Amino acid sequence: MRIAAAALGCALLTACTPGGLPTSGGGNGGATALVIDINLTNSIPAQIPQGNAGAYAPLLAHVAVGSTIRFTNTDGFSHTATLIPGNPATFPSAYPFTAAALSQTGAKLSQGWSTGTLPAGSSSQTLTADVAGTYVFGCFYHYGAPMRGAIVVQ
């Protein structure tokens, strides 16, 4: 009986932790629930099809239409994840953001969004991958670091 209770306790803990999110779910057509980790401290920049990226894990996420995405800041200081205005195919060389990136906006990838400023240890709103396409984003504070990533919705 103790083993069964311990297993149940472990299952409940896993379900409540960011790493314990389901990878496919009921109710959303088998689409994924993805958590993108934000951490500039542990970042190793890499080249992706959209350009030089870093500080988000994964740097290039592939999800199905209907999937949900949430950003979690595991770093020691604040960051944002903000769709680059006009959603270009590659990361612009010029700094792309206004102060609007500091406020949380949007719930769907296709409609423009920002997590707003995420303090250390916090998570963003849930974003829905509603339309197929590639969405490039970056951090208001550290875009040149290069703190950038992309989400491909298929």
N, C-alpha and C positions, 0 to 999 in steps of 0.2 A: 504494500500500500504506500510506503514511503517513496519508493521508486516512481510510482505513478504520479504522486503529488509533486515530486521534484521535476519530473518531465513536464507536467502541466505548467508549473511555475516558470521553467525555462522557456517553454513555448510562448507564454504570455509576455515575458520580458523581451524576447526576440521580436514579437509583433509590435512592441512599443518603442523600439529603437530605430534610428534612421536606417541602419543596415538591415533591419528586418522587414523593410517594405516589400510587398509582393512584387514579383517580376511580371506576373500576368494576373489579370483580375477578372472577377465576374462583373457583369454590368457594363463593361466598356469594350466589349468585343474582343477580349484577349489582349488588348493593348497594354503597354507597360506603364508602371509607375516608376519614374527615374528620379533619383536624387543626385544632383551635380554638386560635388564638393568644391568649395571655394577656399583656396589656401595659397597665398603668394609666397609665404615663407618656405614651403616645400616644393615650390614650382621649378620645373625644368622645362624651359621653353622648347617648342618643337614646331616644325613646319607642317601645316595641314593645307588642304587645297585652297582655303580662303586666305592663307598667309601665315605669318609668324604668330603663334598662340602660346598661352601659358596661364598657370594659376587656377584653372578649372579642371576637374577630373570627372568625366573624361573631357579632353579638349574638343573632341568631335564626337557628338552623341548622335546615334541613329535610332529613331523611334517610329512607331506606326501612328497613323492618324488616329486620334482618340486617346493617345497616351497622355499622361500627366507628368509634369516636371516640377520639381521643387529644388531650390538652391539652399545649401546649408553652409554657413560660414564656420569652418573649423580653425580658422586663423586667429591670431591674437589681436587683430585690429579690424576696423570696419572696411567693408567693400560694397560694391553694387554689382548686379548683373543686369545690363540694360541693352535692349535691342538697339542696334545702330540705326539712326534715322535713315529712311529710304531703303533699308535692308539691302545694301549693296552685295554683290557676289563675292567681294574680297574685302579685307579690312582696309579702310582708308588710311593713308599715311598721316593726314591731318587729324587732330583731335576732334571727335565727332559729337560730343555731348554738350548739353546746356544744363543749367541747374535743375531742370525738371527731372533729371535722372536720379536726384536725391530723394524723390518721393515715390512711394509704391503706387504703381498704376498697372492696369490691365489684368486680364484673366485668360486671354487667348493669344497664342503666339502670333497669329496673323494680324492682330489689331494693335500692335505696339504695346510694349510693356517695360517695366523696370521693377526690380525688387525693392527699390529705394535703398537707403543706407541700412545695411545689415550689420549690427554690432557683432562682435565675437560671440560665437555660440548660438546665434539665432538662425532661423530659417525663414524663407520667403513664403509668399502666397503660392498656391498651386496654380500652375499655368497649364492650359490644355493645348495640345498639338492639334489644332482644328483644321489646318489646310496643309497639304503637301508642299514642300519647298525647303529651302535652306535659310536659316535664321542666324545671322552673325550678331554677336553681342560682346560687350566688354565692361570694364569697371570704370566708373566716373573718375575715381581717384588714381588709378594705376594703369590707364590704357597704354601708356608708353613702355610699361615694364617688360614685356607686353602681356597685359592681363586681358586676354581675349579668348573666345571660344565660338563654337558653332553647333547648331542642332539641325540635323537633316531629318525631315518628316517625310515618310513614304507611305 
